[in-house]
Amino acid sequence: MKNLNIKEEARKLIDKLPENSTWDDLMYQIYVRQTVEAGLEDSKASNVISVQEVRKKLGCQS
């Protein structure tokens, strides 16, 4: 992952929130951001499995 200025990125998240936001709203946005970034990094590293493999592991093959 690129070396981001975390404080600046946090400010951007805060600035996008509505005025009546709660701490939970902010924490959710941070969680979503981290999750998406982690997923993108996994994808770039080819650390992924196919939909068919997921279905097989979950017993959902049809």
Biopython code that builds the backbone (N, CA, C, O; Angstrom):
import numpy as np
from Bio.PDB.StructureBuilder import StructureBuilder

atoms = [
    (1, "MET", "N", (0.845, -1.176, 0.000)),
    (1, "MET", "CA", (0.000, 0.000, 0.000)),
    (1, "MET", "C", (0.885, 1.231, 0.000)),
    (1, "MET", "O", (1.949, 1.252, 0.618)),
    (2, "LYS", "N", (0.427, 2.256, -0.702)),
    (2, "LYS", "CA", (1.173, 3.504, -0.704)),
    (2, "LYS", "C", (1.251, 4.064, 0.701)),
    (2, "LYS", "O", (0.352, 3.870, 1.519)),
    (3, "ASN", "N", (2.337, 4.758, 0.964)),
    (3, "ASN", "CA", (2.507, 5.374, 2.274)),
    (3, "ASN", "C", (1.654, 6.646, 2.320)),
    (3, "ASN", "O", (2.074, 7.697, 1.836)),
    (4, "LEU", "N", (0.468, 6.545, 2.899)),
    (4, "LEU", "CA", (-0.474, 7.662, 2.953)),
    (4, "LEU", "C", (-0.278, 8.463, 4.228)),
    (4, "LEU", "O", (0.150, 7.937, 5.256)),
    (5, "ASN", "N", (-0.594, 9.727, 4.143)),
    (5, "ASN", "CA", (-0.629, 10.556, 5.337)),
    (5, "ASN", "C", (-1.961, 10.259, 6.032)),
    (5, "ASN", "O", (-2.999, 10.802, 5.653)),
    (6, "ILE", "N", (-1.926, 9.409, 7.034)),
    (6, "ILE", "CA", (-3.138, 8.931, 7.692)),
    (6, "ILE", "C", (-3.957, 10.075, 8.275)),
    (6, "ILE", "O", (-5.185, 10.064, 8.194)),
    (7, "LYS", "N", (-3.293, 11.049, 8.855)),
    (7, "LYS", "CA", (-4.026, 12.170, 9.451)),
    (7, "LYS", "C", (-4.810, 12.928, 8.381)),
    (7, "LYS", "O", (-5.956, 13.315, 8.606)),
    (8, "GLU", "N", (-4.198, 13.137, 7.230)),
    (8, "GLU", "CA", (-4.884, 13.850, 6.140)),
    (8, "GLU", "C", (-6.047, 13.017, 5.605)),
    (8, "GLU", "O", (-7.116, 13.556, 5.317)),
    (9, "GLU", "N", (-5.845, 11.716, 5.472)),
    (9, "GLU", "CA", (-6.921, 10.848, 4.991)),
    (9, "GLU", "C", (-8.077, 10.820, 5.992)),
    (9, "GLU", "O", (-9.241, 10.800, 5.590)),
    (10, "ALA", "N", (-7.769, 10.817, 7.285)),
    (10, "ALA", "CA", (-8.814, 10.854, 8.316)),
    (10, "ALA", "C", (-9.592, 12.161, 8.235)),
    (10, "ALA", "O", (-10.815, 12.170, 8.376)),
    (11, "ARG", "N", (-8.887, 13.256, 8.010)),
    (11, "ARG", "CA", (-9.572, 14.560, 7.873)),
    (11, "ARG", "C", (-10.536, 14.551, 6.688)),
    (11, "ARG", "O", (-11.638, 15.094, 6.765)),
    (12, "LYS", "N", (-10.108, 13.932, 5.599)),
    (12, "LYS", "CA", (-10.982, 13.849, 4.423)),
    (12, "LYS", "C", (-12.244, 13.059, 4.738)),
    (12, "LYS", "O", (-13.342, 13.440, 4.334)),
    (13, "LEU", "N", (-12.079, 11.949, 5.469)),
    (13, "LEU", "CA", (-13.252, 11.160, 5.865)),
    (13, "LEU", "C", (-14.189, 11.994, 6.732)),
    (13, "LEU", "O", (-15.403, 11.994, 6.529)),
    (14, "ILE", "N", (-13.618, 12.698, 7.692)),
    (14, "ILE", "CA", (-14.419, 13.529, 8.603)),
    (14, "ILE", "C", (-15.146, 14.621, 7.830)),
    (14, "ILE", "O", (-16.323, 14.879, 8.082)),
    (15, "ASP", "N", (-14.465, 15.255, 6.902)),
    (15, "ASP", "CA", (-15.079, 16.330, 6.130)),
    (15, "ASP", "C", (-16.256, 15.855, 5.282)),
    (15, "ASP", "O", (-17.155, 16.639, 4.977)),
    (16, "LYS", "N", (-16.259, 14.585, 4.900)),
    (16, "LYS", "CA", (-17.345, 14.046, 4.073)),
    (16, "LYS", "C", (-18.574, 13.657, 4.901)),
    (16, "LYS", "O", (-19.659, 13.465, 4.352)),
    (17, "LEU", "N", (-18.402, 13.540, 6.219)),
    (17, "LEU", "CA", (-19.523, 13.137, 7.074)),
    (17, "LEU", "C", (-20.506, 14.287, 7.268)),
    (17, "LEU", "O", (-20.101, 15.449, 7.293)),
    (18, "PRO", "N", (-21.803, 13.970, 7.405)),
    (18, "PRO", "CA", (-22.786, 15.006, 7.715)),
    (18, "PRO", "C", (-22.512, 15.612, 9.097)),
    (18, "PRO", "O", (-21.849, 14.994, 9.930)),
    (19, "GLU", "N", (-23.017, 16.801, 9.329)),
    (19, "GLU", "CA", (-22.787, 17.520, 10.594)),
    (19, "GLU", "C", (-23.294, 16.758, 11.811)),
    (19, "GLU", "O", (-22.736, 16.895, 12.900)),
    (20, "ASN", "N", (-24.344, 15.956, 11.643)),
    (20, "ASN", "CA", (-24.936, 15.263, 12.790)),
    (20, "ASN", "C", (-24.381, 13.843, 12.963)),
    (20, "ASN", "O", (-25.036, 12.998, 13.573)),
    (21, "SER", "N", (-23.199, 13.576, 12.441)),
    (21, "SER", "CA", (-22.597, 12.246, 12.524)),
    (21, "SER", "C", (-22.189, 11.906, 13.949)),
    (21, "SER", "O", (-21.929, 12.778, 14.777)),
    (22, "THR", "N", (-22.144, 10.606, 14.200)),
    (22, "THR", "CA", (-21.741, 10.108, 15.516)),
    (22, "THR", "C", (-20.341, 9.499, 15.426)),
    (22, "THR", "O", (-19.784, 9.343, 14.340)),
    (23, "TRP", "N", (-19.789, 9.162, 16.586)),
    (23, "TRP", "CA", (-18.503, 8.456, 16.603)),
    (23, "TRP", "C", (-18.629, 7.136, 15.852)),
    (23, "TRP", "O", (-17.716, 6.729, 15.135)),
    (24, "ASP", "N", (-19.774, 6.472, 16.024)),
    (24, "ASP", "CA", (-19.997, 5.204, 15.321)),
    (24, "ASP", "C", (-19.961, 5.388, 13.813)),
    (24, "ASP", "O", (-19.430, 4.537, 13.099)),
    (25, "ASP", "N", (-20.521, 6.490, 13.316)),
    (25, "ASP", "CA", (-20.482, 6.776, 11.881)),
    (25, "ASP", "C", (-19.043, 6.906, 11.392)),
    (25, "ASP", "O", (-18.680, 6.365, 10.348)),
    (26, "LEU", "N", (-18.230, 7.627, 12.157)),
    (26, "LEU", "CA", (-16.828, 7.806, 11.799)),
    (26, "LEU", "C", (-16.079, 6.478, 11.845)),
    (26, "LEU", "O", (-15.317, 6.163, 10.932)),
    (27, "MET", "N", (-16.292, 5.706, 12.896)),
    (27, "MET", "CA", (-15.609, 4.415, 13.016)),
    (27, "MET", "C", (-16.001, 3.475, 11.881)),
    (27, "MET", "O", (-15.166, 2.724, 11.378)),
    (28, "TYR", "N", (-17.273, 3.516, 11.477)),
    (28, "TYR", "CA", (-17.726, 2.690, 10.358)),
    (28, "TYR", "C", (-17.015, 3.093, 9.064)),
    (28, "TYR", "O", (-16.570, 2.234, 8.303)),
    (29, "GLN", "N", (-16.912, 4.385, 8.819)),
    (29, "GLN", "CA", (-16.236, 4.855, 7.613)),
    (29, "GLN", "C", (-14.763, 4.437, 7.595)),
    (29, "GLN", "O", (-14.235, 4.061, 6.548)),
    (30, "ILE", "N", (-14.115, 4.503, 8.731)),
    (30, "ILE", "CA", (-12.717, 4.065, 8.828)),
    (30, "ILE", "C", (-12.628, 2.566, 8.558)),
    (30, "ILE", "O", (-11.748, 2.117, 7.824)),
    (31, "TYR", "N", (-13.529, 1.800, 9.145)),
    (31, "TYR", "CA", (-13.554, 0.350, 8.937)),
    (31, "TYR", "C", (-13.732, 0.019, 7.457)),
    (31, "TYR", "O", (-13.009, -0.813, 6.909)),
    (32, "VAL", "N", (-14.693, 0.671, 6.816)),
    (32, "VAL", "CA", (-14.950, 0.416, 5.397)),
    (32, "VAL", "C", (-13.710, 0.754, 4.574)),
    (32, "VAL", "O", (-13.316, -0.015, 3.697)),
    (33, "ARG", "N", (-13.103, 1.887, 4.853)),
    (33, "ARG", "CA", (-11.902, 2.311, 4.123)),
    (33, "ARG", "C", (-10.787, 1.280, 4.270)),
    (33, "ARG", "O", (-10.164, 0.892, 3.282)),
    (34, "GLN", "N", (-10.535, 0.838, 5.499)),
    (34, "GLN", "CA", (-9.482, -0.155, 5.736)),
    (34, "GLN", "C", (-9.793, -1.470, 5.028)),
    (34, "GLN", "O", (-8.903, -2.093, 4.449)),
    (35, "THR", "N", (-11.039, -1.886, 5.074)),
    (35, "THR", "CA", (-11.439, -3.148, 4.460)),
    (35, "THR", "C", (-11.270, -3.104, 2.948)),
    (35, "THR", "O", (-10.760, -4.052, 2.350)),
    (36, "VAL", "N", (-11.691, -2.020, 2.333)),
    (36, "VAL", "CA", (-11.550, -1.875, 0.880)),
    (36, "VAL", "C", (-10.073, -1.850, 0.495)),
    (36, "VAL", "O", (-9.672, -2.524, -0.454)),
    (37, "GLU", "N", (-9.269, -1.088, 1.213)),
    (37, "GLU", "CA", (-7.845, -1.020, 0.914)),
    (37, "GLU", "C", (-7.178, -2.390, 1.055)),
    (37, "GLU", "O", (-6.344, -2.763, 0.230)),
    (38, "ALA", "N", (-7.542, -3.132, 2.092)),
    (38, "ALA", "CA", (-6.975, -4.470, 2.286)),
    (38, "ALA", "C", (-7.385, -5.398, 1.147)),
    (38, "ALA", "O", (-6.573, -6.192, 0.670)),
    (39, "GLY", "N", (-8.626, -5.303, 0.715)),
    (39, "GLY", "CA", (-9.097, -6.117, -0.404)),
    (39, "GLY", "C", (-8.383, -5.787, -1.696)),
    (39, "GLY", "O", (-8.033, -6.685, -2.461)),
    (40, "LEU", "N", (-8.165, -4.516, -1.945)),
    (40, "LEU", "CA", (-7.440, -4.113, -3.147)),
    (40, "LEU", "C", (-6.004, -4.614, -3.126)),
    (40, "LEU", "O", (-5.474, -5.048, -4.148)),
    (41, "GLU", "N", (-5.380, -4.552, -1.958)),
    (41, "GLU", "CA", (-4.004, -5.054, -1.828)),
    (41, "GLU", "C", (-3.963, -6.566, -2.053)),
    (41, "GLU", "O", (-3.060, -7.067, -2.724)),
    (42, "ASP", "N", (-4.927, -7.292, -1.500)),
    (42, "ASP", "CA", (-4.991, -8.735, -1.731)),
    (42, "ASP", "C", (-5.164, -9.035, -3.215)),
    (42, "ASP", "O", (-4.526, -9.940, -3.753)),
    (43, "SER", "N", (-6.016, -8.282, -3.859)),
    (43, "SER", "CA", (-6.249, -8.485, -5.287)),
    (43, "SER", "C", (-4.976, -8.239, -6.093)),
    (43, "SER", "O", (-4.636, -9.023, -6.978)),
    (44, "LYS", "N", (-4.278, -7.154, -5.787)),
    (44, "LYS", "CA", (-3.025, -6.854, -6.488)),
    (44, "LYS", "C", (-1.984, -7.946, -6.273)),
    (44, "LYS", "O", (-1.177, -8.222, -7.160)),
    (45, "ALA", "N", (-2.003, -8.567, -5.098)),
    (45, "ALA", "CA", (-1.041, -9.615, -4.763)),
    (45, "ALA", "C", (-1.528, -10.990, -5.230)),
    (45, "ALA", "O", (-0.897, -12.006, -4.937)),
    (46, "SER", "N", (-2.642, -11.021, -5.952)),
    (46, "SER", "CA", (-3.251, -12.275, -6.421)),
    (46, "SER", "C", (-3.586, -13.208, -5.269)),
    (46, "SER", "O", (-3.555, -14.430, -5.421)),
    (47, "ASN", "N", (-3.900, -12.638, -4.134)),
    (47, "ASN", "CA", (-4.282, -13.407, -2.952)),
    (47, "ASN", "C", (-5.807, -13.507, -2.921)),
    (47, "ASN", "O", (-6.467, -12.955, -2.041)),
    (48, "VAL", "N", (-6.347, -14.228, -3.906)),
    (48, "VAL", "CA", (-7.793, -14.325, -4.061)),
    (48, "VAL", "C", (-8.172, -15.773, -4.361)),
    (48, "VAL", "O", (-7.324, -16.581, -4.742)),
    (49, "ILE", "N", (-9.462, -16.093, -4.183)),
    (49, "ILE", "CA", (-9.971, -17.395, -4.591)),
    (49, "ILE", "C", (-11.213, -17.164, -5.439)),
    (49, "ILE", "O", (-11.856, -16.119, -5.345)),
    (50, "SER", "N", (-11.538, -18.140, -6.258)),
    (50, "SER", "CA", (-12.663, -18.000, -7.179)),
    (50, "SER", "C", (-13.998, -18.159, -6.456)),
    (50, "SER", "O", (-14.061, -18.687, -5.346)),
    (51, "VAL", "N", (-15.049, -17.699, -7.101)),
    (51, "VAL", "CA", (-16.405, -17.851, -6.561)),
    (51, "VAL", "C", (-16.737, -19.333, -6.414)),
    (51, "VAL", "O", (-17.382, -19.739, -5.447)),
    (52, "GLN", "N", (-16.295, -20.133, -7.376)),
    (52, "GLN", "CA", (-16.555, -21.577, -7.320)),
    (52, "GLN", "C", (-15.909, -22.191, -6.078)),
    (52, "GLN", "O", (-16.514, -23.044, -5.429)),
    (53, "GLU", "N", (-14.682, -21.768, -5.739)),
    (53, "GLU", "CA", (-14.016, -22.287, -4.542)),
    (53, "GLU", "C", (-14.759, -21.890, -3.275)),
    (53, "GLU", "O", (-14.892, -22.695, -2.354)),
    (54, "VAL", "N", (-15.242, -20.656, -3.226)),
    (54, "VAL", "CA", (-15.994, -20.190, -2.056)),
    (54, "VAL", "C", (-17.270, -21.008, -1.910)),
    (54, "VAL", "O", (-17.600, -21.459, -0.814)),
    (55, "ARG", "N", (-17.984, -21.198, -3.009)),
    (55, "ARG", "CA", (-19.214, -21.994, -2.961)),
    (55, "ARG", "C", (-18.935, -23.415, -2.486)),
    (55, "ARG", "O", (-19.694, -23.974, -1.693)),
    (56, "LYS", "N", (-17.835, -23.998, -2.979)),
    (56, "LYS", "CA", (-17.489, -25.357, -2.563)),
    (56, "LYS", "C", (-17.200, -25.407, -1.061)),
    (56, "LYS", "O", (-17.671, -26.307, -0.366)),
    (57, "LYS", "N", (-16.430, -24.444, -0.566)),
    (57, "LYS", "CA", (-16.088, -24.407, 0.862)),
    (57, "LYS", "C", (-17.334, -24.241, 1.728)),
    (57, "LYS", "O", (-17.411, -24.787, 2.828)),
    (58, "LEU", "N", (-18.310, -23.483, 1.224)),
    (58, "LEU", "CA", (-19.529, -23.229, 1.995)),
    (58, "LEU", "C", (-20.623, -24.258, 1.725)),
    (58, "LEU", "O", (-21.699, -24.198, 2.321)),
    (59, "GLY", "N", (-20.347, -25.201, 0.826)),
    (59, "GLY", "CA", (-21.335, -26.221, 0.503)),
    (59, "GLY", "C", (-22.508, -25.675, -0.275)),
    (59, "GLY", "O", (-23.628, -26.164, -0.125)),
    (60, "CYS", "N", (-22.277, -24.674, -1.101)),
    (60, "CYS", "CA", (-23.353, -24.005, -1.841)),
    (60, "CYS", "C", (-23.287, -24.289, -3.333)),
    (60, "CYS", "O", (-23.863, -23.530, -4.112)),
    (61, "GLN", "N", (-22.624, -25.330, -3.760)),
    (61, "GLN", "CA", (-22.513, -25.590, -5.190)),
    (61, "GLN", "C", (-23.851, -26.025, -5.746)),
    (61, "GLN", "O", (-24.581, -26.820, -5.153)),
    (62, "SER", "N", (-24.145, -25.463, -6.923)),
    (62, "SER", "CA", (-25.395, -25.864, -7.580)),
    (62, "SER", "C", (-25.151, -26.162, -9.020)),
    (62, "SER", "O", (-26.082, -26.516, -9.744)),
]
sb = StructureBuilder()
sb.init_structure("model")
sb.init_model(0)
sb.init_chain("A")
sb.init_seg("    ")
for serial, (resi, resn, name, xyz) in enumerate(atoms, 1):
    if name == "N":
        sb.init_residue(resn, " ", resi, " ")
    sb.init_atom(name, np.array(xyz, "f"), 0.0, 1.0, " ", f" {name:<3s}", serial, name[0])
structure = sb.get_structure()
